[in-house]
């Protein structure tokens, strides 16, 4: 029996090893093809214009690839966009709103502000729900992708019959899912490319139960549609674009290209995509060898760039949280640099927060004073709801919960320690308490107790936040006279504990705590919405958000 088991384990190891080696070989080939295609595109699309071919997709692929492109390539493109927008009076199309989405994606990729292009806000049209969905499912799909690429809020569109929300766009896409799990532009037969695009739009909303269920069904449908060459056919013809959009979906969802569900007859989607490549000439459109096609080349290029980025642990093609806004690309290699890397004096272990659930919100925070900060924290999974739809903004928080949230907000790696006898090693919060203690963010209620389930007070929270601020590189020093002047404006300042006063004064000075209240209420239990706002203000001040 043991001998049999050993043989099975050996076979499994050999299988996994060969799979890893095969994909490593793919990466080597991908790298060469991406470099060659980038060189080809800069020659063929030497002056990118606003357009679905020879324009935005080439720009997006090139800047996200890291290929060395002269800065004037992107500068000239942006000047062309400004001229184009001016000539049209800010109206890129009166029916086809994917025109706005495509340009928004390109501008975001090169670090430009789509809300102010020659004085026009290109995000505003996407606030019109009816006009955005007019052209069919492509409208809401690319509206979501564009809005989420730069984590943009949907502007109020005063001329809209129906003001759009992310929830409405998500629901619109889900409502169009076919019985077999796929999606299509029209009819009842699923298109692999449209299904892939729908999944790209929904990828950032997997924490929502209804989206996850729809995604799982669509992924299964795509697996069933894949043919023995590892590719896809639309209307009976196998083509590159369908394979590219499915591969894009896998990248955005975090599914490896060599996933067994998408490997048929020994061929995966990368194999299939590379089969269309002709060195020095770009990519073919169809498997039967029809001529090179610029649209096919652009789609294949940015898809392979996405495969490269995800495999290297970078953000995906459409997740442009790594792009520095309002500045130029780095002229050395054509890549963007992160803006929110923190202050110069921050601890090296503190990391910027990254959005993983864009557009996440809750029904019980609509119109709440701290709605913006709650949504910002939830989008980064720093502070979650008590359910998918409820946040409970007025509910209190325990010391253990606060330790976990502060640790998450600073991007610290959780690691348990055995400092407190009332924090068991198998408790969910042990790693967070241990980490917070290691970085001096928290102290115990005694030498060997933490009292994790005790409700945290406002002054306790202020002390922990001030310690976190110091770790982030902020100057937390407050002079004695400044402490007195800052706290004396509150009628109950004498009720504050001596050990908390400097931290409270710092928190008020930096607007981490609001000065609008008459009282500090230092021993009052702090609420979930207050904690959310405190950490939001801290991260903003620390350039980590």
GUZARO-965931 format. One record per residue (C-alpha): x, y, z. Coordinates in nm, 2 decimals. Layout:
BEGIN
+--------+--------+--------+
!      x !      y !      z !
+--------+--------+--------+
!      X !      Y !      Z !
...
+--------+--------+--------+
This chain:
BEGIN
+--------+--------+--------+
!      x !      y !      z !
+--------+--------+--------+
!   0.00 !   0.00 !   0.00 !
!   0.28 !   0.24 !   0.10 !
!   0.47 !   0.15 !  -0.22 !
!   0.16 !   0.23 !  -0.43 !
!   0.11 !   0.56 !  -0.25 !
!   0.47 !   0.66 !  -0.31 !
!   0.44 !   0.58 !  -0.68 !
!   0.12 !   0.80 !  -0.70 !
!   0.29 !   1.08 !  -0.52 !
!   0.59 !   1.06 !  -0.76 !
!   0.36 !   1.07 !  -1.06 !
!   0.18 !   1.37 !  -0.92 !
!   0.51 !   1.55 !  -0.85 !
!   0.63 !   1.48 !  -1.21 !
!   0.30 !   1.61 !  -1.35 !
!   0.32 !   1.93 !  -1.14 !
!   0.69 !   1.98 !  -1.23 !
!   0.62 !   1.94 !  -1.60 !
!   0.33 !   2.18 !  -1.58 !
!   0.54 !   2.45 !  -1.41 !
!   0.83 !   2.39 !  -1.65 !
!   0.59 !   2.42 !  -1.95 !
!   0.45 !   2.75 !  -1.83 !
!   0.80 !   2.88 !  -1.75 !
!   0.88 !   2.81 !  -2.12 !
!   0.57 !   2.99 !  -2.22 !
!   0.68 !   3.30 !  -2.02 !
!   1.01 !   3.30 !  -2.20 !
!   0.84 !   3.29 !  -2.53 !
!   0.58 !   3.55 !  -2.42 !
!   0.86 !   3.79 !  -2.32 !
!   1.02 !   3.76 !  -2.66 !
!   0.69 !   3.80 !  -2.84 !
!   0.58 !   4.10 !  -2.63 !
!   0.92 !   4.28 !  -2.70 !
!   0.90 !   4.21 !  -3.07 !
!   0.53 !   4.32 !  -3.09 !
!   0.60 !   4.64 !  -2.89 !
!   0.87 !   4.73 !  -3.14 !
!   0.63 !   4.65 !  -3.43 !
!   0.35 !   4.86 !  -3.28 !
!   0.56 !   5.17 !  -3.22 !
!   0.64 !   5.16 !  -3.59 !
!   0.29 !   5.08 !  -3.73 !
!   0.12 !   5.31 !  -3.48 !
!   0.38 !   5.58 !  -3.47 !
!   0.13 !   5.85 !  -3.40 !
!  -0.16 !   5.71 !  -3.20 !
!  -0.49 !   5.88 !  -3.25 !
!  -0.83 !   5.86 !  -3.08 !
!  -0.98 !   5.54 !  -3.21 !
!  -1.04 !   5.17 !  -3.14 !
!  -0.77 !   5.07 !  -3.38 !
!  -0.43 !   5.24 !  -3.39 !
!  -0.51 !   5.44 !  -3.08 !
!  -0.60 !   5.37 !  -2.72 !
!  -0.54 !   5.00 !  -2.72 !
!  -0.19 !   5.04 !  -2.85 !
!  -0.12 !   5.31 !  -2.59 !
!  -0.25 !   5.10 !  -2.31 !
!  -0.06 !   4.79 !  -2.41 !
!   0.27 !   4.98 !  -2.46 !
!   0.26 !   5.18 !  -2.13 !
!   0.15 !   4.88 !  -1.93 !
!   0.42 !   4.66 !  -2.08 !
!   0.72 !   4.85 !  -1.96 !
!   0.87 !   4.86 !  -2.31 !
!   1.10 !   5.16 !  -2.36 !
!   0.89 !   5.42 !  -2.55 !
!   1.00 !   5.79 !  -2.58 !
!   0.80 !   6.02 !  -2.36 !
!   0.69 !   6.23 !  -2.65 !
!   0.49 !   5.93 !  -2.78 !
!   0.25 !   5.96 !  -2.49 !
!   0.27 !   6.34 !  -2.48 !
!   0.18 !   6.37 !  -2.84 !
!  -0.11 !   6.12 !  -2.80 !
!  -0.25 !   6.33 !  -2.51 !
!  -0.22 !   6.65 !  -2.72 !
!  -0.42 !   6.48 !  -2.99 !
!  -0.68 !   6.38 !  -2.74 !
!  -0.71 !   6.74 !  -2.62 !
!  -0.75 !   6.86 !  -2.97 !
!  -1.01 !   6.59 !  -3.06 !
!  -1.21 !   6.66 !  -2.74 !
!  -1.21 !   7.04 !  -2.81 !
!  -1.33 !   6.99 !  -3.17 !
!  -1.62 !   6.78 !  -3.05 !
!  -1.71 !   7.01 !  -2.77 !
!  -1.66 !   6.72 !  -2.52 !
!  -1.91 !   6.49 !  -2.69 !
!  -1.71 !   6.19 !  -2.82 !
!  -2.03 !   6.02 !  -2.94 !
!  -2.40 !   6.07 !  -2.88 !
!  -2.48 !   5.70 !  -2.87 !
!  -2.17 !   5.49 !  -2.83 !
!  -2.05 !   5.55 !  -2.48 !
!  -1.77 !   5.30 !  -2.50 !
!  -1.58 !   5.58 !  -2.67 !
!  -1.56 !   5.76 !  -2.34 !
!  -1.46 !   5.44 !  -2.16 !
!  -1.18 !   5.35 !  -2.40 !
!  -1.02 !   5.70 !  -2.38 !
!  -1.06 !   5.71 !  -2.00 !
!  -0.86 !   5.38 !  -1.98 !
!  -0.58 !   5.52 !  -2.20 !
!  -0.56 !   5.84 !  -2.01 !
!  -0.55 !   5.66 !  -1.68 !
!  -0.28 !   5.43 !  -1.80 !
!  -0.05 !   5.73 !  -1.89 !
!  -0.13 !   5.91 !  -1.57 !
!  -0.36 !   6.18 !  -1.71 !
!  -0.68 !   6.31 !  -1.55 !
!  -0.99 !   6.21 !  -1.76 !
!  -1.20 !   6.45 !  -1.55 !
!  -1.03 !   6.75 !  -1.70 !
!  -0.93 !   6.71 !  -2.07 !
!  -0.93 !   7.05 !  -2.23 !
!  -1.18 !   7.16 !  -1.97 !
!  -1.42 !   6.86 !  -2.02 !
!  -1.49 !   6.58 !  -1.78 !
!  -1.49 !   6.26 !  -1.98 !
!  -1.61 !   6.07 !  -1.67 !
!  -1.94 !   6.26 !  -1.65 !
!  -2.12 !   6.09 !  -1.95 !
!  -2.08 !   5.75 !  -1.77 !
!  -2.31 !   5.90 !  -1.50 !
!  -2.60 !   5.87 !  -1.75 !
!  -2.72 !   5.51 !  -1.70 !
!  -2.97 !   5.50 !  -1.99 !
!  -2.72 !   5.64 !  -2.25 !
!  -2.44 !   5.42 !  -2.13 !
!  -2.64 !   5.09 !  -2.17 !
!  -2.81 !   5.20 !  -2.50 !
!  -2.55 !   5.02 !  -2.72 !
!  -2.60 !   4.69 !  -2.52 !
!  -2.40 !   4.50 !  -2.28 !
!  -2.07 !   4.65 !  -2.40 !
!  -2.18 !   4.98 !  -2.25 !
!  -2.20 !   4.88 !  -1.88 !
!  -1.90 !   4.64 !  -1.92 !
!  -1.65 !   4.90 !  -2.03 !
!  -1.81 !   5.17 !  -1.81 !
!  -1.72 !   4.96 !  -1.50 !
!  -1.38 !   4.87 !  -1.63 !
!  -1.30 !   5.23 !  -1.70 !
!  -1.43 !   5.37 !  -1.37 !
!  -1.25 !   5.10 !  -1.17 !
!  -0.92 !   5.14 !  -1.35 !
!  -0.86 !   5.47 !  -1.17 !
!  -1.10 !   5.40 !  -0.88 !
!  -1.31 !   5.70 !  -1.00 !
!  -1.63 !   5.81 !  -0.84 !
!  -1.92 !   5.83 !  -1.08 !
!  -1.99 !   6.20 !  -1.13 !
!  -2.34 !   6.34 !  -1.10 !
!  -2.47 !   6.39 !  -1.46 !
!  -2.73 !   6.66 !  -1.43 !
!  -2.87 !   6.59 !  -1.78 !
!  -2.92 !   6.22 !  -1.71 !
!  -3.27 !   6.07 !  -1.69 !
!  -3.13 !   5.81 !  -1.46 !
!  -2.81 !   5.87 !  -1.25 !
!  -2.59 !   5.57 !  -1.28 !
!  -2.43 !   5.38 !  -0.99 !
!  -2.18 !   5.10 !  -1.00 !
!  -2.45 !   4.87 !  -0.85 !
!  -2.68 !   4.95 !  -1.14 !
!  -2.41 !   4.86 !  -1.40 !
!  -2.33 !   4.54 !  -1.21 !
!  -2.70 !   4.44 !  -1.20 !
!  -2.74 !   4.53 !  -1.57 !
!  -2.45 !   4.29 !  -1.67 !
!  -2.58 !   4.02 !  -1.44 !
!  -2.94 !   4.05 !  -1.58 !
!  -2.80 !   3.97 !  -1.93 !
!  -2.64 !   3.64 !  -1.83 !
!  -2.78 !   3.35 !  -2.04 !
!  -2.91 !   3.02 !  -1.91 !
!  -2.58 !   2.84 !  -1.99 !
!  -2.38 !   3.10 !  -1.79 !
!  -2.24 !   3.29 !  -2.08 !
!  -2.31 !   3.63 !  -2.23 !
!  -2.37 !   3.76 !  -2.58 !
!  -2.43 !   4.09 !  -2.76 !
!  -2.77 !   3.95 !  -2.87 !
!  -2.96 !   3.63 !  -2.89 !
!  -2.94 !   3.32 !  -2.67 !
!  -2.61 !   3.18 !  -2.78 !
!  -2.31 !   3.27 !  -2.56 !
!  -2.01 !   3.45 !  -2.72 !
!  -1.68 !   3.36 !  -2.56 !
!  -1.54 !   3.71 !  -2.62 !
!  -1.84 !   3.89 !  -2.47 !
!  -1.85 !   3.64 !  -2.18 !
!  -1.48 !   3.72 !  -2.12 !
!  -1.54 !   4.09 !  -2.13 !
!  -1.83 !   4.06 !  -1.88 !
!  -1.60 !   3.87 !  -1.64 !
!  -1.33 !   4.14 !  -1.68 !
!  -1.58 !   4.40 !  -1.56 !
!  -1.71 !   4.18 !  -1.27 !
!  -1.36 !   4.06 !  -1.16 !
!  -1.32 !   4.33 !  -0.89 !
!  -1.66 !   4.25 !  -0.73 !
!  -1.60 !   3.88 !  -0.63 !
!  -1.67 !   3.96 !  -0.26 !
!  -2.04 !   4.00 !  -0.36 !
!  -2.23 !   3.68 !  -0.34 !
!  -2.44 !   3.73 !  -0.65 !
!  -2.14 !   3.83 !  -0.86 !
!  -1.93 !   3.53 !  -0.74 !
!  -2.22 !   3.29 !  -0.83 !
!  -2.25 !   3.45 !  -1.18 !
!  -1.88 !   3.44 !  -1.23 !
!  -1.85 !   3.07 !  -1.14 !
!  -2.12 !   2.99 !  -1.38 !
!  -1.96 !   3.19 !  -1.66 !
!  -1.62 !   3.04 !  -1.60 !
!  -1.77 !   2.69 !  -1.63 !
!  -1.94 !   2.80 !  -1.95 !
!  -1.61 !   2.93 !  -2.10 !
!  -1.44 !   2.60 !  -2.01 !
!  -1.71 !   2.41 !  -2.19 !
!  -1.68 !   2.63 !  -2.50 !
!  -1.30 !   2.59 !  -2.53 !
!  -1.20 !   2.37 !  -2.83 !
!  -0.92 !   2.12 !  -2.86 !
!  -0.67 !   2.38 !  -2.99 !
!  -0.71 !   2.57 !  -2.66 !
!  -0.90 !   2.85 !  -2.84 !
!  -1.25 !   2.97 !  -2.92 !
!  -1.47 !   3.02 !  -3.21 !
!  -1.74 !   3.29 !  -3.27 !
!  -2.01 !   3.23 !  -3.52 !
!  -1.83 !   2.91 !  -3.63 !
!  -1.49 !   3.07 !  -3.69 !
!  -1.20 !   3.02 !  -3.46 !
!  -1.03 !   3.36 !  -3.40 !
!  -0.77 !   3.53 !  -3.19 !
!  -0.99 !   3.80 !  -3.04 !
!  -1.22 !   3.55 !  -2.87 !
!  -0.92 !   3.37 !  -2.71 !
!  -0.77 !   3.70 !  -2.61 !
!  -1.07 !   3.83 !  -2.42 !
!  -1.11 !   3.50 !  -2.24 !
!  -0.75 !   3.50 !  -2.14 !
!  -0.79 !   3.87 !  -2.03 !
!  -1.08 !   3.75 !  -1.80 !
!  -0.86 !   3.48 !  -1.65 !
!  -0.59 !   3.73 !  -1.57 !
!  -0.83 !   3.98 !  -1.41 !
!  -0.98 !   3.70 !  -1.21 !
!  -0.64 !   3.57 !  -1.10 !
!  -0.68 !   3.23 !  -1.27 !
!  -0.36 !   3.09 !  -1.42 !
!  -0.36 !   3.05 !  -1.80 !
!  -0.25 !   2.68 !  -1.75 !
!  -0.55 !   2.61 !  -1.52 !
!  -0.67 !   2.25 !  -1.59 !
!  -1.02 !   2.38 !  -1.67 !
!  -0.87 !   2.58 !  -1.96 !
!  -0.63 !   2.32 !  -2.10 !
!  -0.77 !   2.11 !  -2.37 !
!  -0.58 !   1.83 !  -2.56 !
!  -0.26 !   1.96 !  -2.40 !
!  -0.32 !   2.32 !  -2.52 !
!  -0.40 !   2.63 !  -2.31 !
!  -0.50 !   2.98 !  -2.41 !
!  -0.14 !   3.11 !  -2.42 !
!  -0.05 !   2.83 !  -2.66 !
!  -0.35 !   2.92 !  -2.87 !
!  -0.27 !   3.29 !  -2.87 !
!   0.09 !   3.24 !  -2.97 !
!  -0.01 !   3.02 !  -3.26 !
!  -0.15 !   3.33 !  -3.44 !
!   0.18 !   3.52 !  -3.41 !
!   0.40 !   3.59 !  -3.72 !
!   0.74 !   3.73 !  -3.62 !
!   0.79 !   4.09 !  -3.73 !
!   0.43 !   4.10 !  -3.87 !
!   0.20 !   4.09 !  -3.57 !
!  -0.09 !   3.85 !  -3.52 !
!  -0.33 !   3.69 !  -3.76 !
!  -0.70 !   3.73 !  -3.71 !
!  -0.82 !   3.37 !  -3.78 !
!  -0.67 !   3.03 !  -3.74 !
!  -0.70 !   2.95 !  -4.11 !
!  -0.41 !   3.19 !  -4.19 !
!  -0.59 !   3.50 !  -4.31 !
!  -0.38 !   3.82 !  -4.32 !
!  -0.23 !   4.01 !  -4.03 !
!  -0.47 !   4.24 !  -3.86 !
!  -0.38 !   4.55 !  -3.65 !
!  -0.69 !   4.50 !  -3.42 !
!  -0.58 !   4.14 !  -3.36 !
!  -0.22 !   4.25 !  -3.29 !
!  -0.33 !   4.51 !  -3.04 !
!  -0.56 !   4.27 !  -2.86 !
!  -0.30 !   3.99 !  -2.85 !
!  -0.03 !   4.23 !  -2.73 !
!  -0.22 !   4.38 !  -2.43 !
!  -0.34 !   4.04 !  -2.34 !
!   0.01 !   3.89 !  -2.33 !
!   0.12 !   4.20 !  -2.13 !
!  -0.15 !   4.12 !  -1.88 !
!  -0.03 !   3.76 !  -1.85 !
!   0.32 !   3.89 !  -1.79 !
!   0.21 !   4.14 !  -1.53 !
!   0.00 !   3.89 !  -1.33 !
!   0.27 !   3.63 !  -1.34 !
!   0.52 !   3.88 !  -1.21 !
!   0.29 !   3.97 !  -0.92 !
!   0.20 !   4.31 !  -1.05 !
!  -0.15 !   4.46 !  -1.08 !
!  -0.34 !   4.35 !  -1.38 !
!  -0.38 !   4.54 !  -1.70 !
!  -0.70 !   4.72 !  -1.59 !
!  -0.61 !   4.76 !  -1.22 !
!  -0.41 !   5.09 !  -1.26 !
!  -0.36 !   5.15 !  -0.89 !
!   0.01 !   5.14 !  -0.96 !
!   0.00 !   5.44 !  -1.19 !
!   0.12 !   5.78 !  -1.07 !
!  -0.15 !   6.03 !  -1.15 !
!  -0.09 !   6.38 !  -1.28 !
!   0.27 !   6.31 !  -1.39 !
!   0.46 !   6.17 !  -1.68 !
!   0.57 !   5.82 !  -1.76 !
!   0.92 !   5.74 !  -1.67 !
!   1.12 !   5.82 !  -1.98 !
!   1.37 !   5.54 !  -1.90 !
!   1.14 !   5.25 !  -1.95 !
!   0.79 !   5.37 !  -2.03 !
!   0.65 !   5.24 !  -1.71 !
!   0.46 !   5.42 !  -1.44 !
!   0.57 !   5.48 !  -1.08 !
!   0.35 !   5.45 !  -0.77 !
!   0.22 !   5.78 !  -0.63 !
!   0.11 !   5.65 !  -0.30 !
!   0.43 !   5.50 !  -0.16 !
!   0.41 !   5.69 !   0.17 !
!   0.63 !   5.95 !   0.34 !
!   1.01 !   5.94 !   0.33 !
!   1.05 !   5.85 !   0.70 !
!   0.79 !   5.57 !   0.71 !
!   0.89 !   5.22 !   0.84 !
!   1.00 !   5.01 !   0.54 !
!   0.74 !   4.74 !   0.64 !
!   0.45 !   4.98 !   0.59 !
!   0.29 !   4.93 !   0.25 !
!   0.03 !   5.13 !   0.05 !
!  -0.33 !   5.00 !   0.05 !
!  -0.45 !   4.84 !  -0.27 !
!  -0.81 !   4.83 !  -0.39 !
!  -0.93 !   4.47 !  -0.42 !
!  -1.31 !   4.52 !  -0.41 !
!  -1.37 !   4.84 !  -0.61 !
!  -1.72 !   5.00 !  -0.57 !
!  -1.80 !   4.80 !  -0.26 !
!  -2.07 !   4.96 !  -0.04 !
!  -2.35 !   4.89 !   0.21 !
!  -2.72 !   4.97 !   0.23 !
!  -2.69 !   5.12 !   0.58 !
!  -2.43 !   5.38 !   0.50 !
!  -2.60 !   5.56 !   0.22 !
!  -2.59 !   5.93 !   0.31 !
!  -2.39 !   5.86 !   0.62 !
!  -2.13 !   6.13 !   0.71 !
!  -1.85 !   5.88 !   0.68 !
!  -1.98 !   5.70 !   0.37 !
!  -1.67 !   5.79 !   0.17 !
!  -1.42 !   5.67 !   0.42 !
!  -1.62 !   5.35 !   0.49 !
!  -1.63 !   5.27 !   0.12 !
!  -1.26 !   5.34 !   0.08 !
!  -1.17 !   5.11 !   0.37 !
!  -1.41 !   4.84 !   0.24 !
!  -1.27 !   4.86 !  -0.11 !
!  -0.93 !   4.76 !   0.04 !
!  -1.07 !   4.50 !   0.27 !
!  -0.93 !   4.69 !   0.57 !
!  -1.27 !   4.72 !   0.73 !
!  -1.54 !   4.48 !   0.63 !
!  -1.92 !   4.47 !   0.69 !
!  -2.10 !   4.25 !   0.92 !
!  -2.26 !   4.10 !   0.61 !
!  -2.25 !   4.16 !   0.23 !
!  -2.50 !   4.44 !   0.26 !
!  -2.47 !   4.58 !   0.62 !
!  -2.19 !   4.77 !   0.77 !
!  -2.34 !   4.86 !   1.11 !
!  -2.17 !   5.21 !   1.13 !
!  -2.28 !   5.28 !   1.49 !
!  -2.17 !   4.94 !   1.63 !
!  -1.88 !   4.95 !   1.87 !
!  -1.54 !   4.78 !   1.82 !
!  -1.32 !   4.56 !   2.04 !
!  -0.96 !   4.61 !   2.11 !
!  -0.88 !   4.29 !   1.90 !
!  -1.08 !   4.42 !   1.61 !
!  -0.90 !   4.75 !   1.62 !
!  -0.56 !   4.59 !   1.63 !
!  -0.65 !   4.38 !   1.32 !
!  -0.78 !   4.69 !   1.13 !
!  -0.47 !   4.90 !   1.21 !
!  -0.24 !   4.62 !   1.10 !
!  -0.43 !   4.57 !   0.78 !
!  -0.44 !   4.94 !   0.70 !
!  -0.06 !   4.96 !   0.72 !
!  -0.01 !   4.65 !   0.51 !
!   0.19 !   4.48 !   0.79 !
!   0.23 !   4.10 !   0.76 !
!   0.04 !   3.94 !   1.05 !
!   0.25 !   3.73 !   1.28 !
!   0.15 !   3.58 !   1.62 !
!   0.35 !   3.63 !   1.94 !
!   0.29 !   3.48 !   2.28 !
!   0.30 !   3.80 !   2.48 !
!  -0.05 !   3.81 !   2.63 !
!  -0.19 !   3.51 !   2.82 !
!  -0.55 !   3.61 !   2.72 !
!  -0.47 !   3.59 !   2.35 !
!  -0.48 !   3.23 !   2.25 !
!  -0.26 !   3.12 !   1.96 !
!  -0.55 !   2.97 !   1.77 !
!  -0.77 !   3.29 !   1.80 !
!  -0.84 !   3.47 !   1.47 !
!  -0.69 !   3.79 !   1.61 !
!  -0.37 !   3.64 !   1.75 !
!  -0.15 !   3.73 !   1.44 !
!  -0.29 !   4.09 !   1.43 !
!  -0.24 !   4.15 !   1.81 !
!   0.11 !   4.00 !   1.78 !
!   0.20 !   4.22 !   1.49 !
!   0.05 !   4.53 !   1.64 !
!   0.25 !   4.47 !   1.96 !
!   0.57 !   4.40 !   1.77 !
!   0.55 !   4.74 !   1.60 !
!   0.45 !   4.91 !   1.93 !
!   0.11 !   5.00 !   1.80 !
!  -0.06 !   4.86 !   2.11 !
!   0.01 !   4.78 !   2.47 !
!  -0.17 !   4.55 !   2.71 !
!  -0.41 !   4.64 !   2.98 !
!  -0.15 !   4.48 !   3.21 !
!   0.19 !   4.33 !   3.17 !
!   0.06 !   4.00 !   3.04 !
!  -0.31 !   4.07 !   2.94 !
!  -0.45 !   4.25 !   2.64 !
!  -0.83 !   4.21 !   2.71 !
!  -0.91 !   4.15 !   2.34 !
!  -1.29 !   4.15 !   2.37 !
!  -1.31 !   4.48 !   2.56 !
!  -1.47 !   4.77 !   2.38 !
!  -1.21 !   5.02 !   2.27 !
!  -1.26 !   5.39 !   2.37 !
!  -1.20 !   5.70 !   2.18 !
!  -0.89 !   5.80 !   2.36 !
!  -0.74 !   5.44 !   2.34 !
!  -0.81 !   5.45 !   1.96 !
!  -0.64 !   5.79 !   1.93 !
!  -0.33 !   5.66 !   2.11 !
!  -0.30 !   5.36 !   1.87 !
!  -0.36 !   5.57 !   1.57 !
!  -0.09 !   5.82 !   1.68 !
!   0.15 !   5.53 !   1.71 !
!   0.05 !   5.41 !   1.37 !
!   0.11 !   5.76 !   1.23 !
!   0.46 !   5.76 !   1.37 !
!   0.53 !   5.43 !   1.19 !
!   0.39 !   5.59 !   0.87 !
!   0.65 !   5.87 !   0.90 !
!   0.43 !   6.15 !   1.03 !
!   0.56 !   6.39 !   1.29 !
!   0.36 !   6.31 !   1.60 !
!   0.54 !   6.54 !   1.84 !
!   0.30 !   6.79 !   2.01 !
!   0.43 !   7.06 !   2.25 !
!   0.27 !   7.09 !   2.59 !
!   0.12 !   7.43 !   2.51 !
!  -0.02 !   7.30 !   2.19 !
!  -0.18 !   7.00 !   2.37 !
!  -0.35 !   7.24 !   2.62 !
!  -0.47 !   7.48 !   2.34 !
!  -0.59 !   7.20 !   2.12 !
!  -0.79 !   7.02 !   2.39 !
!  -0.91 !   7.32 !   2.58 !
!  -1.17 !   7.39 !   2.31 !
!  -1.36 !   7.09 !   2.43 !
!  -1.58 !   7.12 !   2.74 !
!  -1.47 !   6.78 !   2.88 !
!  -1.10 !   6.79 !   2.81 !
!  -1.02 !   6.75 !   3.18 !
!  -1.17 !   6.41 !   3.17 !
!  -0.90 !   6.28 !   2.93 !
!  -0.63 !   6.05 !   3.07 !
!  -0.29 !   6.21 !   3.09 !
!  -0.14 !   5.92 !   2.88 !
!  -0.38 !   6.00 !   2.60 !
!  -0.36 !   6.38 !   2.57 !
!  -0.07 !   6.41 !   2.34 !
!  -0.22 !   6.15 !   2.10 !
!  -0.56 !   6.32 !   2.11 !
!  -0.41 !   6.66 !   2.04 !
!  -0.21 !   6.51 !   1.75 !
!  -0.53 !   6.34 !   1.61 !
!  -0.72 !   6.67 !   1.63 !
!  -0.44 !   6.87 !   1.48 !
!  -0.41 !   6.64 !   1.18 !
!  -0.79 !   6.61 !   1.14 !
!  -0.78 !   6.24 !   1.21 !
!  -1.05 !   6.32 !   1.47 !
!  -1.30 !   6.59 !   1.39 !
!  -1.29 !   6.92 !   1.58 !
!  -1.66 !   6.98 !   1.51 !
!  -1.78 !   6.81 !   1.83 !
!  -1.83 !   7.01 !   2.16 !
!  -1.70 !   6.72 !   2.37 !
!  -1.42 !   6.47 !   2.33 !
!  -1.60 !   6.19 !   2.52 !
!  -1.26 !   6.02 !   2.58 !
!  -1.41 !   5.71 !   2.75 !
!  -1.70 !   5.66 !   2.51 !
!  -1.68 !   5.35 !   2.29 !
!  -1.56 !   5.44 !   1.95 !
!  -1.79 !   5.33 !   1.66 !
!  -1.71 !   5.14 !   1.34 !
!  -1.78 !   5.45 !   1.13 !
!  -1.55 !   5.66 !   1.35 !
!  -1.27 !   5.41 !   1.32 !
!  -1.31 !   5.40 !   0.95 !
!  -1.28 !   5.78 !   0.92 !
!  -0.98 !   5.79 !   1.16 !
!  -0.79 !   5.54 !   0.95 !
!  -0.89 !   5.70 !   0.63 !
!  -0.76 !   6.04 !   0.74 !
!  -0.44 !   5.87 !   0.87 !
!  -0.37 !   5.70 !   0.54 !
!  -0.45 !   6.01 !   0.34 !
!  -0.21 !   6.22 !   0.55 !
!   0.05 !   5.95 !   0.52 !
!   0.02 !   5.93 !   0.14 !
!  -0.08 !   5.56 !   0.16 !
!  -0.42 !   5.58 !   0.00 !
+--------+--------+--------+
